[in-house]
Amino acid sequence: LAKTTQPISMDSYEGQEVNITCSHNNIATNDYITWYQQFPSQGPRFIIQGYKTKVTNEVASLFIPADRKSSTLSLPRVSLSDTAVYYCLVAPFTDKLIFGTGTRLQVFP
Amino acid sequence: NAGVTQTPKFRVLKTGQSMTLLCAQDMNHEYMYWYRQDPGMGLRLIHYSVGEGTTAKGEVPDGYNVSRLKKQNFLLGLESAAPSQTSVYFCASSPGRGISGQEYFGPGTRLTVT
């Protein structure tokens, strides 16, 4: 399974756009990139998944460059309720997910 | 539709005691997983199952056993609890890595071993 590297923590203010970048230099051809969000005392929640280029849903956007060695989760206009830990995962579409330590995002008023 | 439920929510065990954690899902998912999360850490996969009657080891399987006798249930057993197994345990299910390709998590079980 591809190893991922993401910042341990990030700070932001309400209303700002937040971009969290994840490095996965040894991503394989059949790997997908998935992001999860976890609030304290809760299980992780799926945010977005992609293979290449750009994916957008009602919560976030995921940007994946052509070489796929990194990906960026973009959260538009964050609010206090976006304070959470964000996990980047890389795995084949038919395989189990392995979580790293994630990025702890703190949003300030 | 309750999604993924876990029983119990909290439990305190003494070293050497045994217990079983129950995970149930009502989404007819094929895949089920057990993770543990220690304070300030990410989730680590203990065991998983890709279908009724099947189980497989994850990253940290030692000290745990699992069973998937029914498709909707995935049991995690601790035969002889140790303080190192103090953690929050999350169960998850997924339809398989097909078109959906995402996991749904339960609320967690907080286990303390003294």
Interface residues (C-beta under 8 A of the other chain):
Chain A: Y32 T34 S41 Q42 G43 P44 R45 F46 Q49 Y87 P92 F93 T94 D95 K96 L97 I98 F99 G100 T101 G102
Chain B: V4 Y31 Y33 Y35 M41 G42 L43 R44 L45 Y48 G58 E59 F90 A92 G96 R97 G98 G101 Q102 E103 Y104 F105 G106 P107 G108
